[in-house]
């Protein structure tokens, strides 16, 4: 992920509240706090004062009403044109007077006048829509090369708050929020007012989220929050009363009927960090899956309440990422079925190779042209290895070997590289390249009378004639021949169990526990679609811990995914297809030969 957030800059006079004695701070102008993302300064600029909320809601109702009137009048104008044409341009036998049809614009008639007025109102309504859209620009998403260029630029930071107030690259993150989330924030403000609390904190917003879900199932963002918490076994009746009890312990203020809470420093930080999270997740507008993790990480009272339920902030983050993986998987399957991506890739690849390569086309599989394989999990983690791979190619290295045990994820990284090339999310040195995998079985089986090594050398000779191809080799024997006889003459990417001399070796290290959980979540999405089962978060924890404690000569990611697949298959035909920790432990116990209670105990430890 691209994350370059510095520490938060806090106004020393107002302490990050933006208010002094209920008046806007003169030093910061109400900005209060923010953070720099390279040369952009992120701040929260959404005023939650009761009068502002009423004005915004009134403006929204007025806009909807005016748009509806304009659309009705515009549609009436189009219908009036149709009625005039029916009266003046239609002839018997479904014939049309062409002159009347094309010359209506010069006719003086009330129906034609109504049509022009209606058309003018439609254009005006479209203009108003565009102006409102300009007030809510999307999150700034950058391609790989744009981000690489930005990283090389010097960072510009104002020296004081006076300069910061006039800084041109300020980003009000509130304008990037979805309207449903802003609605929840306003309701949380009303809740804090009802409690007579001096500040609106993350716990108020979370209580609003869990309370509103049962009453408003049409809110998509509430459904996302429910899905994230349900994976962890947290439901409204479980967390709602605890949050309410925790909030009731906060000492209320007694300022009379004019009690107006202010946004707390921790809530502002969470709302701003959500922008960074949305950018990392590739969202144009901030969603619940971007907000919930920073909200819990920043909220002290919220963290303490969840800790009583046995929930840690990183578990919320994993569950939110799980939801994102599920959405990406579903969208990718739709794209694959429509063949849109495959057709686009084929047209792109056909225009990038100037030299004809008939032998390579016959004996190789083009990974950048082929449609996405059905059921392939979404690639996660391995950012360090992918960055090292990009760096090696950018430095001009031609022979690169991915090393690691069987199941470390070497082939998954190669397939992901092919997807990145097709999506043009790679350094300039890999732009528009074709990633070809040698089909060794075809090389050995076709024309069996010819030695396979001679056929391989003919293929490699054709490969040296073009500079737009990156060849992938899986066989260790063939790899040694290529490195010995053709080392450095073309771009090569291969997977091997051990490091090889004469090439740049990149080792796939054992993933951290957090990375392993994300890998299991990605594969769980695939298994849920394939076997129609449902995993909860603890099932992934059990599987990850068992893969660590009971090695089998296989790399940790491969072992964990294999165990998860066995669990999914075991419950594919069961009456209850919800897989929790107990269910997963029972299946894994039979696989590794230990009591399932021991596996559960190891997970809890």
C-alpha positions, 0 to 999 in steps of 0.5 A: 500500500502507498501510505505516506501519512506523517504525524498529525499537526495540531494547533497549539492554541485550540488543542485540535478542537478548532474552538476556543470558548465556542468560537472559531480558533483565530490561529488555525481558522477552525482547521484544528489538526491535519496531516500531510500526504506528500504535498497534500494537507488533509483536514476535516472541514465538516461543521456539525453545529445544529444550525449547519445541519438544519441548513444542509438538510434544508438545502438538500430537500430544496435541491431534490424538489427543484430537480424533480420539478425541472425533470417533470417540466423537461419531460413535459416539454419533450412530450409536447414536441411529440404531440406537435409532431403527431399533429403536424408531421404524421400522415396516414399510413404511418408516413411522416412529412419530412419538412415538418419533422426537420423544420419544427424549430422555426415554428411559432406554436405554444407546444414548441415554446413549451418544448424549448422551455423544457429543454432549457430546464433540463440543461439547467438541471444538468448544470446544477448537478455538475456544480454539486458534483464539483463540490464532492471530488473523488479521492485522489488515486494514483497509478504506480508510475504517478506515485513513483514520480511523486515520491521523487518530488520534494515535500513542501510544508508550510512553516506556520499556521498562517501559511497553512491557512492559505496553503493551496493543496488543502484537502477537505476529506469530508467532501470525499465521504459518502452521504450515508456516512455523513448522515450517521455522523450527524445522528451520532452528534445528536446522540452526543447532545442527548447524553450532554457530552462535551465531545463527540467521540468514536464510541458515539459513532459506533453506537449509532452504527450498530443501533441504526442497522436494525432500523434501516437495512436499506443503508448500504454502509450499515450493511457493510458494518454489520458484515464486518462485525458479524465475521467477528461474532459481534452483533447489535445485542452484544456490543450495543448495551456495552457501548451505551453503558460506557458512554453513560459513565462519561460525566455530562456537562451542564451548559443549559439547552445550548449544550453543543458537543465538539468533535474530539481530536481522536474522532477527527484523526480517525475521519482523516485517516479514513481518506488514506485508507480509502486511497489504499483500498482504491475507493473513489469515495470513503466507505464504511470499510475504510472508516471502521478500522481507523475509528476503532484504532483512534477511539480509546473508549471504543477499544476498551469496550471491544477488548471486553468482547475479546476483539482487537483493532487488528481483527477489525482491520482483517475483517474489513479487508475480508469484505473488500476482498469479497467485493473485488472477487465478485467484480472480477468474476463478473468481468471474467464472464463478460470477457471484457478484460480478456478482449482488452488485454488481447488488443493491447498485447497484439499492438506491443510486439513488433517482431513476429514470434510464431514459435513462442506463440505456439509453445508458450502461454501468454499470461497477460493475454489470457482471461482471468482464471476462474476461482483464482484468489485475490492476491494479497500481501507480498508487497515487499517482494513485489517492490523488490521485483519492480526494483530489479527490473528497473535496475536492468536485471534480466534474470530474476529467480523467485525462491522459496519452499513449495507453497510459498506463493511464487506462482501466485506472485508471477500471475499477479505480475501478469495482471499488473502488466495488463492493468498498466500498474508497473514501472516503465520498464515493464510497460506493455510487455508480454509475460510468456510461460514456457509450456514444457510438456508441449515442448517435450511431447510434440515432435518426439523424434527431436531432442527437447533441448534442441527445440528449447534452444530454437525457442530461445533463439527466437526469444532473443530477437524481440525485446518486449517479452518476459519469459517464465520458466518453471522446470529446474532442468530447463532453467539451468540450461537457459542460465548457462547458455543464454544468460543475460540475453533476454528477460527471464522470471522463474520460480525455484526452491533454492537460489541459483548462481548467475541470476538475481534471487528474490526470496519469499519469506514466511509471512507474518501472522497478519499477512497469513490471515489476509491470505487465508481470507482471500482464499476463504472468499474463493472457497465460500463461492465454490463450496457455498460455506461461510467462514467466521474469523476464528476459523481462520485463526484456528487454521493459521495456528494449526499450520504453524504448529504442525509443519509438513515440509510445505511452506506456511501459506501453502499449508494453511490454504490446503487445510482451509480447503479441506475444511471447506470441502468437509462442510460443503454438503453439511446441513449447517455450512457456517464454519466456526472455530470448533468446526474447523478444529475438528476437521484439522484435528483429523488431518494432523492427528491431534485432539481438536481441543488441543488445537482450540487451546493453542489458538486461544494461547 
